[in-house]
């Protein structure tokens, strides 16, 4: 395997990048300005040296604690529990939530050997007890594993913390047509309906 094939193979291991995209990226880098490629390479090398999980919430950060945890203007009474650090970025991009976060680092998935002990659940319980939060929003993905994790969290938290425990609503998207909804989405829409 030559250098080009090795790089294509490495890029194709990235999420959402297939062999064709990996080939395009490799060809772009071959034609790009050398300074850009060197800077890009240095950024890749230093990524794991500079970025680490926040000791409080588990989000990726360069500082301890992260900018969200250290922001006193945020609502300290609410914690939103997410699966991965990228979920924090997604929620932040909507500008609808101004509370704190807690990253689990995955979901309960017995098939892959991931149980509650492999996730950041104990630190969440400890944090919720110590900080006296009023609400914990469980924002795991609406998948089988996400739902199992949400149910487990609800059970554990309700036994140990006095905070209100909520789950993000799921269902039909705004502007969506009923004929394009899948069965699970439609069922969730009915179960999560609200009075108008």
BAVO-952732 format. One record per residue (C-alpha): residue in three letters; residue number from 1; x, y, z. Coordinates in steps of 0.001 Angstrom, whole numbers, plus 500000, padded with zeros to 6 digits. Each point is the difference from the previous one (the first is absolute). Example, Ala and Ser with C-alpha at 12.3 -4.5 7.8 and 13.67 -1.06 7.14 Angstrom:
2
[site ala, 1, [512300, 495500, 507800]]
[site ser, 2, [501370, 503440, 499340]]
***
This chain:
196
[site unk, 1, [500000, 500000, 500000]]
[site unk, 2, [501487, 503359, 498980]]
[site unk, 3, [499775, 503331, 501892]]
[site unk, 4, [496914, 501178, 498098]]
[site unk, 5, [498114, 496762, 500665]]
[site unk, 6, [500968, 500133, 503682]]
[site unk, 7, [498705, 503556, 500350]]
[site unk, 8, [496767, 499151, 498154]]
[site unk, 9, [499568, 497046, 502367]]
[site unk, 10, [500580, 502233, 503043]]
[site unk, 11, [497525, 502668, 498835]]
[site unk, 12, [497382, 497378, 499116]]
[site unk, 13, [499979, 498870, 503656]]
[site unk, 14, [498609, 503407, 501003]]
[site unk, 15, [496218, 500118, 500569]]
[site unk, 16, [498070, 501013, 496890]]
[site unk, 17, [503026, 499697, 497693]]
[site unk, 18, [499889, 497248, 497401]]
[site unk, 19, [502775, 498894, 497651]]
[site unk, 20, [499067, 502561, 497327]]
[site unk, 21, [499969, 502932, 502434]]
[site unk, 22, [503231, 498754, 501556]]
[site unk, 23, [501559, 499946, 496531]]
[site unk, 24, [498820, 503563, 499300]]
[site unk, 25, [501432, 501245, 503310]]
[site unk, 26, [503315, 498276, 499311]]
[site unk, 27, [500205, 501506, 496495]]
[site unk, 28, [499109, 503439, 501393]]
[site unk, 29, [502830, 499746, 502534]]
[site unk, 30, [502463, 498915, 497287]]
[site unk, 31, [499204, 503142, 497990]]
[site unk, 32, [499667, 502369, 502997]]
[site unk, 33, [502528, 502578, 501139]]
[site unk, 34, [502745, 498344, 502067]]
[site unk, 35, [499548, 502494, 502880]]
[site unk, 36, [496320, 499073, 500234]]
[site unk, 37, [500779, 496268, 500064]]
[site unk, 38, [502691, 500474, 502674]]
[site unk, 39, [497674, 502135, 502144]]
[site unk, 40, [497199, 497440, 499538]]
[site unk, 41, [502343, 497158, 500988]]
[site unk, 42, [501221, 501876, 503074]]
[site unk, 43, [496387, 500659, 501057]]
[site unk, 44, [499210, 496297, 499661]]
[site unk, 45, [503050, 499039, 502066]]
[site unk, 46, [499285, 502507, 502785]]
[site unk, 47, [496254, 499262, 500165]]
[site unk, 48, [500239, 497319, 502695]]
[site unk, 49, [502716, 501925, 501852]]
[site unk, 50, [497905, 503169, 500330]]
[site unk, 51, [496444, 498684, 500263]]
[site unk, 52, [498735, 497890, 502902]]
[site unk, 53, [496705, 499320, 501789]]
[site unk, 54, [498830, 502660, 502443]]
[site unk, 55, [500393, 498618, 503535]]
[site unk, 56, [496478, 501190, 500868]]
[site unk, 57, [497778, 499300, 496995]]
[site unk, 58, [502104, 497839, 497657]]
[site unk, 59, [499774, 502351, 496999]]
[site unk, 60, [503136, 500518, 497889]]
[site unk, 61, [502028, 502990, 501165]]
[site unk, 62, [503428, 501619, 500117]]
[site unk, 63, [499329, 501606, 503421]]
[site unk, 64, [499026, 498584, 503385]]
[site unk, 65, [497122, 500344, 500489]]
[site unk, 66, [498521, 500502, 496529]]
[site unk, 67, [498511, 503387, 498977]]
[site unk, 68, [496440, 498740, 500569]]
[site unk, 69, [500636, 498731, 503535]]
[site unk, 70, [501905, 503158, 500926]]
[site unk, 71, [497329, 502384, 498624]]
[site unk, 72, [498160, 501437, 503025]]
[site unk, 73, [497332, 501524, 497729]]
[site unk, 74, [498709, 496547, 499069]]
[site unk, 75, [497065, 498487, 501879]]
[site unk, 76, [501708, 497898, 502686]]
[site unk, 77, [496722, 498337, 501016]]
[site unk, 78, [499641, 497892, 496831]]
[site unk, 79, [502243, 497250, 498621]]
[site unk, 80, [499458, 498562, 496522]]
[site unk, 81, [501355, 496443, 499710]]
[site unk, 82, [501300, 499038, 496550]]
[site unk, 83, [501725, 496971, 498503]]
[site unk, 84, [503094, 501545, 498397]]
[site unk, 85, [501915, 503321, 500015]]
[site unk, 86, [498796, 500799, 496469]]
[site unk, 87, [496427, 500029, 501381]]
[site unk, 88, [500973, 503001, 502142]]
[site unk, 89, [501080, 501872, 496844]]
[site unk, 90, [496749, 499078, 498262]]
[site unk, 91, [497807, 501222, 502865]]
[site unk, 92, [502092, 503153, 500429]]
[site unk, 93, [499564, 500828, 496296]]
[site unk, 94, [496209, 500313, 500488]]
[site unk, 95, [500392, 502749, 502679]]
[site unk, 96, [496953, 498643, 501854]]
[site unk, 97, [501658, 498575, 503105]]
[site unk, 98, [501979, 502013, 502543]]
[site unk, 99, [500659, 497411, 502703]]
[site unk, 100, [502868, 497619, 500651]]
[site unk, 101, [500890, 496685, 498345]]
[site unk, 102, [501154, 496547, 500982]]
[site unk, 103, [501525, 497636, 497415]]
[site unk, 104, [499429, 496285, 500614]]
[site unk, 105, [502600, 498839, 497483]]
[site unk, 106, [497592, 497625, 498258]]
[site unk, 107, [496872, 497984, 500723]]
[site unk, 108, [499211, 496709, 501667]]
[site unk, 109, [500422, 497332, 497319]]
[site unk, 110, [500248, 496408, 501270]]
[site unk, 111, [500723, 498706, 496474]]
[site unk, 112, [503232, 502037, 499965]]
[site unk, 113, [500748, 499258, 503649]]
[site unk, 114, [499261, 503538, 501170]]
[site unk, 115, [498270, 500083, 503357]]
[site unk, 116, [499238, 502837, 502433]]
[site unk, 117, [503452, 499672, 501597]]
[site unk, 118, [501688, 500931, 496698]]
[site unk, 119, [498108, 503309, 499840]]
[site unk, 120, [500371, 503224, 502013]]
[site unk, 121, [496877, 499300, 502064]]
[site unk, 122, [501523, 499953, 503502]]
[site unk, 123, [501558, 503473, 499492]]
[site unk, 124, [496580, 501260, 498812]]
[site unk, 125, [498267, 498725, 503146]]
[site unk, 126, [502735, 501452, 502219]]
[site unk, 127, [499877, 503329, 498171]]
[site unk, 128, [496203, 500201, 500200]]
[site unk, 129, [500060, 499286, 503738]]
[site unk, 130, [502753, 502505, 500766]]
[site unk, 131, [498733, 502859, 497843]]
[site unk, 132, [496325, 499738, 500911]]
[site unk, 133, [498759, 500290, 496405]]
[site unk, 134, [496261, 500386, 499501]]
[site unk, 135, [499663, 498237, 496642]]
[site unk, 136, [501914, 497345, 498090]]
[site unk, 137, [499117, 499781, 496310]]
[site unk, 138, [500820, 496645, 498433]]
[site unk, 139, [500883, 500691, 496377]]
[site unk, 140, [501147, 496597, 498782]]
[site unk, 141, [499181, 499156, 496398]]
[site unk, 142, [496571, 498452, 499316]]
[site unk, 143, [501462, 496570, 499206]]
[site unk, 144, [499551, 496699, 501808]]
[site unk, 145, [503322, 500456, 501841]]
[site unk, 146, [499268, 503674, 500665]]
[site unk, 147, [496586, 499124, 501435]]
[site unk, 148, [501464, 497215, 502181]]
[site unk, 149, [502597, 502443, 501314]]
[site unk, 150, [497339, 502655, 500649]]
[site unk, 151, [497848, 497538, 501945]]
[site unk, 152, [502993, 498845, 502034]]
[site unk, 153, [500977, 503607, 500786]]
[site unk, 154, [496442, 500866, 500969]]
[site unk, 155, [499860, 497064, 502417]]
[site unk, 156, [503415, 500672, 501584]]
[site unk, 157, [499582, 503775, 500224]]
[site unk, 158, [496456, 499903, 501386]]
[site unk, 159, [501255, 497778, 502849]]
[site unk, 160, [502933, 502236, 500932]]
[site unk, 161, [499247, 503574, 498949]]
[site unk, 162, [497068, 502278, 500757]]
[site unk, 163, [500190, 501795, 496623]]
[site unk, 164, [497274, 499795, 497376]]
[site unk, 165, [501053, 497556, 497261]]
[site unk, 166, [498794, 500709, 496471]]
[site unk, 167, [500606, 498570, 496533]]
[site unk, 168, [500149, 501901, 496744]]
[site unk, 169, [496784, 499610, 498029]]
[site unk, 170, [500231, 498204, 496695]]
[site unk, 171, [497612, 499640, 497152]]
[site unk, 172, [499027, 501682, 496751]]
[site unk, 173, [502335, 502769, 498877]]
[site unk, 174, [498618, 503494, 499520]]
[site unk, 175, [498876, 500299, 496399]]
[site unk, 176, [500003, 496236, 499492]]
[site unk, 177, [497215, 498188, 498150]]
[site unk, 178, [498211, 497092, 501662]]
[site unk, 179, [500367, 497827, 496917]]
[site unk, 180, [503799, 500104, 500301]]
[site unk, 181, [500137, 499138, 503701]]
[site unk, 182, [501253, 496569, 500968]]
[site unk, 183, [497991, 497864, 502401]]
[site unk, 184, [502235, 500591, 503059]]
[site unk, 185, [499996, 503783, 499512]]
[site unk, 186, [496232, 499991, 499572]]
[site unk, 187, [499537, 497900, 503165]]
[site unk, 188, [502263, 502321, 501996]]
[site unk, 189, [498056, 503000, 498703]]
[site unk, 190, [496762, 498538, 501312]]
[site unk, 191, [501434, 499018, 503374]]
[site unk, 192, [501695, 503392, 500463]]
[site unk, 193, [496998, 502099, 498950]]
[site unk, 194, [499169, 503089, 502049]]
[site unk, 195, [496769, 501870, 500666]]
[site unk, 196, [499391, 503089, 497820]]
***
